[in-house]
Amino acid sequence: MSAISFYELANAHRKGRIALTPDPWQWRAQILNFGIVELPVDAGIAIEATGLVDFHRDPMDRLIAATALRHAATLITADSTILRWAGPLRSVDAKL
């Protein structure tokens, strides 16, 4: 899981769009305890994110996708723009 995903989730929690219980810090700890690996974003990923052709315009989504690509990970998302992208990203629809 990209470290940026934790930012996105904590920000959505702060804005009241989702509820992370008991709080984002403890929610993150629980996720990591399940064996999910937190993937850091480095300069190479940041540069790769800028080169994603015909991809999502949102910079955070670009960083998340570039992280998944760098680590050959599958991205679980409900974002239809990402799911429709014809690039090499492996993705799974979270709405299923």
C-alpha positions, 0 to 999 in steps of 0.5 A: 500500500502506497504511503500516499494512500494513507495520506488520502485516507487520513485526509478523507477522514479529516474531511468527514467523507469516511470514518477510520476507527478508532483514528487514522493512526490506529487504523494504519497500525491495524492495516500493517498488523494484517501484513499489508506492506507500506510502500514509501514514495521516493524520487524515482516514483515521483518522476515516474508518476509524471510520465504516466501517459493518458493517466489520471490528472490527480497528482496523488493518484499518479503517485499511488499508481507509480508506486504500484507499478514500481513494486509490481503491486496490484492497485485496489481502487474504486476510481473508474478513471484508474480502472479504465487506464490502458497502461500496464497497471494491474488493478482490481475494482474495490466496488466488487 
